[in-house]
Amino acid sequence: MNIFKFKKTVAFFAAVFFLYTPEAGAVSLKGMPDWALPSATRSIEAVWNEIKLSIEKEEQENTLKIVIEQLFQGYRIFDLRLADTPEIIFVNTGDSSNWDVEINYPQLRYPANEWFRKDMQGIDSGILKLIESVPVEALPWMDTALRERIRMLIEERVSGWDFSVIVRLSDEKKLMQISFTPVQPYILSITPKVASNALPVMFHSDLSAKLTADMSPIIGLPVAWAKQHEEDISRFAVNKLEDRNAVSNIRASVSAKFYPEQISRIDTSIDSERFFFSLKLAAYAGARLRAPELWLTAGWRTAGLTNLPLDIYSETYITLDEFKAYTRLGGRLEIFNGIFIGAENAFPEEGLWYRFWWDDRRRKPYVWWRWSPDLGHNFAIGARLRDDLSIELHYDEIYRDNFSIRGIFQF
């Protein structure tokens, strides 16, 4: 075979090698990394199928050797056996010593940087294991298979991140550097929602504003990765709230739930394990004999002593026309999240009432109902328009105008 014909043959089969990828199964290879064998097998099978069709039988083996050794730089054929299923054994002839892997971590703020490093712990040794026997000369034709294998290692650890690979060569070592870039969509903003039975509402907006600033390290992170770290982000918010004096001074228990989206929200609850209170102003529309009222509610949680979710409370309201005060003393048991049953005694004249509540203190509908054997039913269906403002459909059999609309402003 003359040199011109040889070059044309190699060029032709190189095109076949890079452009045609049939299913594997007709060629057996050994002597390469396991992750490189599937793509190499498919490519050699394609070349061999073309050789059988276009090259005379006595020249097929020699042509296959020449083409393979031209294409698979860094390796040479140690043994080749042609049959219905060709068997090829390769040996490494390139420089495969002194590999090292360096992970270039993305520029993240605390605590996201620590989460990423924890996610990626050990990946450098995993990648090094892939390439420790790979000759540097083989990287051009192994590139696609190697990147896919590295991608699999990364996706086992994190979602929402792409990567790039740079190889730097020196006399001392061969260094593979892995860098990361976030993948859209990103978290663009976080809206905190603070609910508390132990802090005045005026503190809620201040805590929400401060928590918005505290959560700034989360802005710009991939949504997919944030979903992976929902619990870490929620715990980070809890720690930030617990550090606030308004929270630490009352020894409140804090919980948070993060919802990762491009416009994310985080719902937090700040509850005292010992007490609760509220101060409200109520006004009625549609009830001619109902004056505005000022309500003060204070209660004590006994769970710390009794191991039961039992609250003992006092409600006092003052009518703002005659400034008469009325008080209720009662107890309630939480039977499920936000669902209470209980009883209360009203002073000075109303007597015993049984009561039911359903209210999780979020901006959702809520219901309460009271019943007295002597005075009948009293209930409300309400919704919070803001943290400090609610509106209710109110019913009370004591008054002539049973139904009214009640607006409640909470301080």
C-alpha positions in Angstrom: 0.0 0.0 0.0 1.6 3.3 -1.1 1.9 6.3 1.3 -0.8 8.3 -0.5 -3.3 5.4 -0.4 -2.3 4.8 3.3 -3.1 8.4 4.2 -6.5 8.2 2.4 -7.3 5.0 4.2 -6.5 6.4 7.6 -8.4 9.6 6.9 -11.5 7.6 5.7 -11.6 5.4 8.8 -10.9 8.3 11.1 -14.1 9.9 9.7 -15.9 6.6 10.4 -14.4 6.5 13.9 -15.7 9.9 14.9 -19.0 10.1 13.0 -20.4 6.6 13.3 -21.4 4.9 16.6 -23.3 1.7 16.1 -24.3 -0.6 19.0 -21.5 -2.4 20.7 -21.1 -6.2 20.9 -19.0 -7.4 17.9 -15.5 -6.5 19.2 -13.8 -7.5 22.4 -11.2 -5.0 23.9 -8.9 -5.2 26.9 -6.1 -3.0 28.3 -8.0 0.3 28.6 -9.9 1.8 31.6 -13.3 0.3 31.9 -15.1 3.6 31.4 -13.3 4.1 28.0 -14.1 0.6 26.6 -17.7 1.1 25.5 -17.0 4.1 23.2 -13.7 2.5 22.0 -15.5 -0.7 21.2 -18.3 1.0 19.3 -15.8 3.0 17.2 -13.6 0.0 16.4 -16.6 -2.0 15.5 -17.6 0.7 13.0 -14.1 0.7 11.5 -14.0 -3.1 11.3 -17.4 -3.3 9.6 -16.2 -0.8 7.0 -12.9 -2.6 6.5 -14.7 -5.9 5.8 -16.7 -4.2 3.1 -14.0 -2.2 1.4 -10.6 -3.9 2.0 -9.4 -7.1 0.5 -9.3 -10.0 3.0 -5.5 -10.4 3.1 -5.0 -6.8 4.0 -7.8 -6.4 6.6 -5.8 -7.3 9.7 -2.9 -5.0 8.8 -5.2 -2.2 7.9 -7.1 -2.5 11.1 -3.9 -2.4 13.1 -2.6 0.7 11.3 -5.9 2.6 11.6 -6.4 1.7 15.3 -2.8 2.7 16.3 -3.2 6.0 14.4 -6.5 6.8 16.1 -5.9 5.5 19.6 -2.9 7.6 20.6 -1.1 6.5 23.8 -1.9 2.8 23.2 -0.6 0.1 20.8 -2.0 -3.3 20.0 -0.3 -6.1 22.0 -2.4 -8.9 20.5 -5.1 -9.0 17.8 -7.1 -12.0 16.9 -9.6 -11.8 14.0 -12.6 -14.0 14.0 -16.3 -13.5 13.9 -15.7 -11.4 17.0 -12.3 -9.7 16.9 -10.3 -9.7 20.2 -7.8 -6.9 20.8 -5.5 -6.4 23.7 -3.9 -3.0 24.2 -0.9 -1.8 26.1 -0.2 1.6 27.4 2.7 3.3 25.5 2.2 6.9 26.7 2.9 9.0 29.8 0.4 8.0 32.5 2.5 8.8 35.6 2.2 11.6 38.2 -1.4 12.6 37.7 -3.0 14.9 40.2 -6.5 16.4 40.5 -7.4 19.9 41.8 -10.9 21.0 42.6 -11.6 24.7 42.0 -14.5 25.5 44.2 -17.0 28.1 43.2 -16.9 31.5 45.0 -19.8 30.9 47.5 -20.5 32.7 50.7 -20.8 31.0 54.1 -22.5 28.6 54.7 -23.1 27.6 51.0 -19.3 27.2 50.6 -19.2 24.6 53.4 -22.2 22.7 51.9 -20.5 22.5 48.5 -17.2 21.3 50.0 -19.1 18.7 52.0 -21.0 17.6 48.9 -17.7 17.3 46.9 -15.7 15.5 49.6 -13.7 12.8 48.0 -14.5 13.6 44.4 -10.8 14.5 43.7 -9.7 11.0 44.6 -12.6 9.5 42.6 -11.5 11.4 39.4 -7.9 10.6 40.1 -8.8 6.9 40.1 -10.4 7.4 36.7 -7.3 8.9 35.1 -4.4 7.4 37.1 -3.5 4.9 34.3 -4.5 7.1 31.3 -1.7 8.3 29.1 -1.9 12.1 28.4 -1.7 11.4 24.7 -5.0 9.6 24.9 -7.0 12.5 26.3 -8.1 13.9 22.9 -10.0 10.8 21.8 -11.0 9.8 25.4 -12.4 13.3 26.1 -16.1 12.6 25.6 -16.1 9.4 27.6 -14.0 10.9 30.4 -16.3 14.0 30.7 -19.4 11.8 30.8 -17.8 9.7 33.6 -16.8 12.8 35.6 -20.3 14.2 35.1 -21.7 11.0 36.6 -19.5 11.4 39.7 -20.5 15.0 40.1 -24.3 14.3 39.6 -24.1 11.7 42.3 -23.2 14.5 44.7 -24.8 17.7 43.5 -27.6 19.0 41.2 -27.6 22.3 39.4 -23.9 22.6 38.6 -22.0 22.2 35.4 -18.2 21.8 35.2 -15.2 22.4 33.0 -11.9 20.5 32.7 -8.4 22.0 32.2 -5.3 19.9 32.0 -2.0 21.5 32.8 1.3 19.7 32.1 4.7 20.3 33.6 7.9 18.3 34.1 6.9 17.4 37.7 3.2 16.3 37.2 0.1 16.4 35.1 -2.7 18.4 36.7 -6.4 18.1 35.9 -8.4 21.1 37.2 -12.2 20.8 37.7 -14.1 24.1 37.9 -17.9 24.6 38.5 -20.5 27.0 37.2 -24.1 27.2 38.4 -26.9 26.1 36.1 -30.2 28.1 35.7 -32.7 28.7 37.2 -31.2 30.6 40.1 -32.8 31.8 43.3 -33.5 35.4 42.7 -35.1 36.4 46.0 -36.3 35.1 49.3 -39.3 36.3 51.2 -39.4 35.4 54.9 -42.7 35.0 56.7 -42.5 35.3 60.5 -45.3 34.0 62.7 -45.2 34.1 66.5 -47.5 33.7 69.5 -44.9 35.2 71.8 -43.8 38.4 70.1 -45.8 41.5 69.2 -46.6 41.8 65.5 -44.6 45.0 65.3 -41.5 42.8 65.8 -42.5 40.4 63.0 -41.7 42.8 60.2 -38.4 43.8 61.7 -37.4 40.2 62.1 -38.5 39.5 58.5 -36.4 42.3 57.2 -33.3 41.2 59.1 -33.8 37.6 58.0 -34.0 38.8 54.3 -30.6 40.3 54.7 -29.3 37.2 56.6 -30.4 34.9 53.7 -28.4 36.8 51.1 -25.8 34.0 50.7 -28.6 31.9 49.3 -29.4 34.4 46.5 -27.9 33.3 43.1 -27.7 29.6 44.0 -29.1 27.1 41.6 -32.7 26.2 42.5 -31.9 22.5 42.0 -29.0 22.6 44.5 -31.1 24.6 46.9 -33.7 21.8 46.8 -30.9 19.4 47.8 -30.2 21.6 50.8 -33.7 22.6 51.9 -33.0 21.4 55.5 -29.6 23.1 55.7 -31.1 26.4 54.5 -34.0 26.0 56.9 -31.6 25.3 59.8 -29.5 28.3 58.7 -32.6 30.6 59.0 -33.4 29.1 62.5 -29.9 29.9 63.7 -30.1 33.5 62.5 -33.4 34.0 64.2 -32.2 32.4 67.4 -29.3 34.9 67.5 -31.7 37.9 67.6 -32.1 39.4 71.0 -35.9 39.6 70.7 -36.0 35.8 70.3 -33.2 34.8 72.6 -34.6 36.9 75.5 -37.9 35.0 75.6 -36.2 31.6 75.1 -38.5 30.8 72.2 -38.4 27.7 70.1 -37.8 28.5 66.4 -38.7 26.5 63.3 -38.4 27.3 59.6 -39.4 25.7 56.3 -37.7 26.8 53.1 -39.4 26.5 49.8 -36.9 26.6 46.9 -38.0 28.4 43.8 -36.7 31.3 41.7 -38.8 33.5 44.0 -38.4 31.5 47.2 -40.1 31.9 50.5 -39.3 30.7 54.0 -41.9 30.3 56.7 -40.8 30.6 60.2 -42.4 30.2 63.6 -41.2 31.7 66.9 -43.1 30.2 69.8 -42.3 30.5 73.5 -42.3 27.1 75.3 -43.7 28.8 78.4 -46.2 31.6 77.4 -48.1 33.3 74.7 -49.9 36.7 74.4 -51.5 39.1 72.0 -53.0 42.6 72.0 -55.8 43.3 69.5 -58.3 45.9 68.5 -61.6 44.7 67.2 -64.3 46.6 65.4 -67.7 45.5 64.1 -69.7 46.3 61.0 -73.4 45.3 60.8 -73.9 44.9 64.6 -75.5 48.1 66.0 -74.9 47.3 69.7 -71.3 46.3 69.4 -68.7 48.9 70.3 -65.0 48.5 69.4 -63.1 46.3 71.8 -59.5 46.1 73.1 -58.4 42.5 73.6 -55.6 41.2 75.7 -54.8 37.4 75.7 -52.1 35.9 77.9 -51.4 32.2 78.4 -49.1 29.7 79.9 -47.9 26.5 78.2 -47.7 23.6 80.6 -46.1 21.1 78.2 -42.7 21.6 79.8 -44.1 20.3 83.1 -46.9 18.0 82.2 -45.7 16.6 78.9 -49.2 17.5 77.5 -49.8 20.2 74.9 -52.1 22.0 77.4 -52.4 25.8 77.6 -54.0 27.7 80.4 -55.0 31.2 79.4 -56.8 34.4 80.2 -58.7 36.7 77.7 -59.8 40.1 78.8 -61.6 42.6 76.5 -62.6 46.2 77.2 -65.5 47.9 75.4 -64.3 51.3 74.2 -67.7 53.0 74.6 -68.3 52.2 78.3 -64.9 50.8 79.2 -66.4 47.7 80.8 -64.0 44.8 81.2 -64.9 41.1 80.6 -62.6 38.2 81.4 -62.4 34.5 80.3 -60.3 31.9 82.1 -59.8 28.7 80.3 -57.7 25.7 79.2 -57.1 24.2 75.8 -55.5 21.0 74.5 -53.8 20.8 71.1 -54.9 17.6 69.5 -53.2 18.2 66.1 -51.1 20.9 64.5 -53.1 24.1 65.0 -56.3 22.3 66.2 -57.4 22.9 69.8 -60.3 21.9 72.0 -61.0 23.4 75.4 -63.3 25.1 77.9 -63.5 28.5 79.5 -65.4 30.3 82.2 -66.5 33.8 81.4 -66.9 36.6 84.0 -68.8 38.3 85.4 -72.0 36.5 84.3 -71.7 34.3 81.2 -70.6 31.0 82.8 -69.0 28.0 81.1 -68.3 27.7 77.4 -66.8 24.9 75.3 -64.5 25.9 72.6 -62.8 24.7 69.4 -60.0 26.4 67.3 -58.4 25.7 64.0 -55.7 28.1 63.3 -52.0 27.6 62.2 -51.3 31.4 62.4 -50.4 31.6 58.7 -52.2 33.7 56.1 -54.8 31.1 55.7 -58.5 30.8 56.7 -59.1 30.1 60.4 -62.1 29.0 62.5 -63.1 29.2 66.1 -66.4 28.1 67.7 -67.8 28.5 71.3 -70.9 27.0 72.7 -72.7 27.5 76.0 -75.6 25.4 77.2 -77.3 28.6 78.4 -76.3 31.2 75.7 -75.9 29.2 72.5 -73.3 29.5 69.8 -70.6 32.0 69.0 -68.2 31.4 66.1 -66.1 33.1 63.5 -64.6 32.3 60.1 -61.7 34.5 59.3 -58.6 35.2 57.2 -55.5 37.2 57.8 -55.0 39.8 55.2 -51.6 40.8 56.7 -49.6 39.8 59.8 -51.4 42.5 61.7 -54.9 42.6 60.1 -57.6 40.0 60.0 -61.3 40.0 58.9 -64.0 37.7 60.1 -67.6 36.7 59.5 -68.7 36.8 63.1 -71.8 35.2 64.7 -73.0 35.6 68.3 -76.5 34.5 69.5 -76.2 36.8 72.5 -76.7 39.9 70.4 -79.7 40.9 68.4 -77.7 41.3 65.3 -76.3 37.9 65.2 -74.1 38.2 62.1 -71.5 40.9 61.7 -68.2 41.6 60.0 -65.4 42.0 62.4 -62.0 43.5 61.6 -59.1 42.8 64.0 -55.9 44.8 64.1 -53.1 43.1 66.1 -50.4 45.1 67.7 
